[in-house]
């Protein structure tokens, strides 16, 4: 009889629900020695497990670890042992996912963010009283095969995710917008105060790698299928307005990619470094002490693998399409966009000593009317995000496709057996999509 092929991941594979055998004491010792600049540190124990559930992270496999250490001589500042809580983000072993990640430079971008960009932001903030809304990082590997990042697990300090399926309520949305405003303002301040540093460490290092001319053919296949599947699903709702929208989607699906490529230009006058994947699961919230406190006191941003240089309206549109309900959008979005995002952007520029430079550069850029105009200009990107990304981020864990068995053709939309197609029929997504389509209809997107 033929020998049976082993089922499941190999010992060294990075796959959901499986901890690779190389993630051991030696690995953690090397990472912590580098990040803490302590060559005498010695790991005495480690416990590693999955950090996220199925359907919560599609680009990486994420692990959480509790690691105990002592100094080489057995002492550490008078204590026998010290405990470290870490997050390890890894490049999946699945060949199709690895190819997609390497082509889009996902890990390279996040490594550059932590090793090149954030140190510059930290330098800008010295003595200025501006908090830095991202976690500390310890070590990285970038070789296209076994890429990883090791950083603090902020959950131990009281930071938690909110419910991705419920979306952000007004308090959490305001906190998220303030954190994003700081993130964008750091980028603009660096551009204004040190343009050569911005050019070499930001502009040159964070090109658009998904909606780019070099990947236009691939993205065109993906978008055509997503728009077609969505159009067919909403046509079943039976209302005349949905029939019209379905016809429109089928008509424009062959031109949408070029439109998005042009929108995401890094050469727009107001271009800043965008997060790129700014949705509810890529932020952690911490609450004040005290029973029943539910308004966040602080927020930290995660996952910078799709970072790009373009208008700040890209991140804002992405958040609008993926992370808030119709009720929150209609009652709070406009006010929070102005009071939480726009005001914080200018407050951060002032704290970083760049406000007057910004005003001297342009009397129009980053004014409230300018931001409103940018949001209108980016409505096609918001629609594209609602048709492509929102289907995945709003999926129940039980409905999420198994990314570790996915083929390249399935990821690129070439396979007629599309593992994501059923997600457009999900109850929560259709409920959120109805509200978004009404919003886009009111804004004149389907004309």
Helices and strands as residue ranges (DSSP letters): H 25-36, E 41-50, E 60-71, E 82-91, H 95-103, H 106-112, I 113-117, H 118-125, E 137-141, E 148-152, G 154-157, H 170-193, H 195-198, I 199-203, G 213-215, H 216-235, H 240-252, H 256-263, E 271-274, G 280-282, E 283-287, E 296-301, E 308-311, H 313-322, H 326-328, I 329-333, H 334-336, I 337-342, H 343-351, H 355-361, H 368-377, H 379-393, G 397-399, G 403-405, H 408-412, G 421-425, H 427-442
